[in-house]
């Protein structure tokens, strides 16, 4: 065993996805479980994992967990944590039967959040987002994607990315920034000019500050032709591609994103057998967002069908003020079992290794040598308490790069 800065012992069960990279099909249920385990950490990275008995006479424990289970730090691959204002009026309207699309057409929904976010200085956006990120970390998230998308204008989107960068410096979590192209102008005559601004100006300017470009492909958002132009601009800028697809309507967005070799396609609530077949034969990951199904009453994504077809599934919160005010990555994992039909082992893989792959992150999502030392200490001897628990947190302690995150 290599020398270690920190040696963690007293782990009743250590549960982690095995292998490397994305887990597809039935691989998602194949997790490694080490009983009576220990972890060695040096320089914020894991150098050794194994049974504690292998350490007898070789090392002294620095941290004894007293017989608690450990899982990898959770990875949230889909949040909109940068926003100002609220959407309580939308929430009340939906409770009376008004649809999400109708609210958007009235100028509410995303457009309302855009107005409030555009009016807020960067310092305010950071201050508003910080407790949201703290809540995700407390729930077990150690890597968190944050999208822009409420800035709308060139200046607004760059300000949102600047807020994400400032937030990154204030939190121990690994923050991944994504440029989201969310909604077009309401004036259809201005759409072409807006898309040209995005492709020729915004994406090149955002390139150094984001890892990928996401496009909302929907009847009330961008069409497939526009999305393809945006995807091409993202590739020219050296950025990855992601897409919101099939949330309310099937208009070819999933197929266009797969064609563009997207890292992930997110939502999928309206996806049918043809879309699922397209996804499962591709290298793209399907990100399911059970908080949206719960909050908006949308159809549940049949994640089991994606897995049966040999595809890969990840799970995220979609934390946002309108369609998923879900502040717990652990609860998103738990809901994916009840709502999307995942098994506990599949849900763990979806919330760790596969969520990391959906962000093109290679050093998170597993407990293995070479990985960043991100892990959750659970309030039970059995790791399954993590996907089982709802309404309270089963996560007692969170470690990021080998250091305990304040709670």
C-alpha positions, -999 to +999 in steps of 0.1 A: +000+000+000+014+034-009+021+060+019-010+080+026-018+115+039-051+102+052-062+066+060-099+060+064-110+028+082-141+014+099-161+013+067-187-014+070-195-014+033-179+005+004-201+005-026-189+019-059-194+014-097-165-006-110-146-003-142-138+030-160-159+054-180-197+051-186-216+020-176-241+008-202-270-017-201-268-043-173-233-030-164-252-003-145-263-029-119-228-043-114-213-024-085-184-034-064-190-039-027-161-042-003-169-053+033-149-039+062-131-016+038-104+011+040-093+040+018-059+056+015-057+092+002-027+113-008-028+148-022-066+147-024-067+116-045-073+079-037-042+058-038-056+025-024-089+008-017-093-026-001-102-047+029-091-032+062-075-065+072-049-060+045-035-031+065-027-049+097+007-040+109+012-016+079-006+016+087-025+034+115-059+048+108-063+086+108-101+085+105-122+056+119-158+058+106-170+034+133-188+009+110-206+032+085-211+027+048-194+048+022-204+056-014-188+079-040-195+116-039-227+121-059-225+139-093-253+162-103-251+165-141-280+190-146-288+221-125-298+257-132-286+270-099-279+306-111-312+325-110-329+356-094-365+361-086-391+334-080-417+314-098-443+311-071-470+326-094-463+299-120-465+273-093-499+285-082-511+287-118-501+251-125-520+240-094-552+254-111-545+235-143-526+260-164-499+242-185-462+249-184-463+258-221-492+282-216-474+300-188-444+303-211-465+318-239-479+344-214-444+356-207-441+338-174-419+307-168-384+309-181-389+344-195-399+357-161-367+343-146-347+358-174-360+393-166-352+390-129-318+374-136-308+401-161-316+428-136-294+412-109-256+420-105-231+392-105-226+395-068-263+390-061-264+360-084-235+344-065-251+352-031-284+337-042-268+305-056-244+298-027-270+283-004-284+262-032-250+247-039-245+242-001-277+222+000-266+200-029-233+194-012-250+185+021-271+160+002-239+143-010-230+161-043-193+167-048-194+175-085-221+199-097-229+211-132-244+246-134-260+259-166-264+295-177-295+301-198-313+328-178-291+356-192-306+355-227-285+383-241-248+380-249-240+402-218-265+383-196-251+349-205-215+359-200-225+374-166-241+341-156-209+323-166-189+348-145-212+341-116-205+304-120-168+311-120-171+332-089-191+305-072-165+279-081-140+299-060-163+299-030-173+262-028-153+230-022-174+212-048-161+207-084-183+230-105-188+224-142-201+253-163-224+248-193-236+275-216-274+269-221-291+283-251-325+283-236-352+303-254-354+324-286-368+359-289-406+360-289-405+381-321-400+354-347-385+379-371-356+383-346-349+345-343-324+343-372-304+373-358-304+358-323-292+324-335-264+341-355-254+361-324-252+328-305-231+310-331-209+338-342-204+358-310-217+343-278-203+307-281-168+319-291-168+344-262-181+318-238-157+291-249-130+296-223-156+296-195-178+266-203-172+229-209-203+224-232-232+240-250-267+229-242-297+236-264-334+235-254-351+218-284-388+222-281-418+238-298-416+268-275-378+269-278-354+261-306-361+238-336-338+211-350-324+233-378-314+260-353-300+234-329-278+219-356-263+254-363-256+259-326-241+224-322-218+231-351-206+264-335-200+246-302-178+220-320-159+248-337-152+263-303-139+230-289-169+226-266-190+195-259-227+193-269-257+186-247-295+191-252-328+193-235-350+171-256-385+155-257-396+172-225-431+180-238-430+172-275-411+149-299-397+171-326-365+154-336-343+169-309-330+136-295-321+124-330-303+156-339-283+156-306-273+119-311-262+128-346-240+155-331-225+130-307-239+148-277-225+139-243-261+137-230-297+142-239-317+153-208-354+151-199-369+125-224-403+126-207-420+125-241-396+100-258-412+070-274-398+036-285-381+051-316-363+077-296-352+052-270-339+029-297-319+058-312-305+066-279-295+031-269-276+025-301-255+057-296-227+068-273-249+095-258-261+093-221-298+098-212-302+120-182-334+115-163-348+142-140-374+128-117-379+161-099-396+174-131-419+145-133-429+150-097-433+188-098-449+192-132-468+159-134-451+149-166-448+112-178-420+093-162-391+083-183-388+045-186-352+043-177-354+005-175-361+004-213-330+024-219-309+000-198-326-031-214-316-017-248-280-014-237-280+024-232-266+045-203-287+065-178-276+093-155-298+111-130-298+148-119-319+173-099-326+198-126-326+223-097-344+254-110-372+278-098-399+267-122-400+230-130-378+213-104-372+230-070-352+199-059-323+208-036-310+172-029-290+151-053-295+122-030-333+126-032-331+127-070-313+094-069-340+080-045-368+093-067-352+077-098-360+043-083-396+051-075-404+072-106-381+059-134-378+022-124-341+020-116-328-006-091-308+007-062-275-003-078-285+013-112-295+045-093-261+046-076-243+042-109-266+068-125-259+093-098-221+088-098-201+072-126-226+079-154-234+114-142-197+121-143-195+107-179-224+130-189-201+159-180-170+144-195-155+143-160-131+114-157-118+117-121-151+116-101-180+091-096-160+062-083-139+052-053-108+038-070-071+046-072-064+078-092-099+093-086-104+124-066-111+115-030-148+124-030-170+102-009-201+102+013-203+087+048-237+073+054-258+070+086-260+032+084-239+001+079-257-007+046-250+015+016-286+010+004-298+035+029-287+062+004-312+054-024-338+042+002-342+073+022-366+101+015-375+132+036-343+133+056-307+129+047-289+096+051-256+114+044-237+122+076-204+135+062-192+146+028-155+145+018-142+164-013-106+159-024-100+142+009-113+171+030-145+172+049-170+197+036-186+220+062-223+214+069 
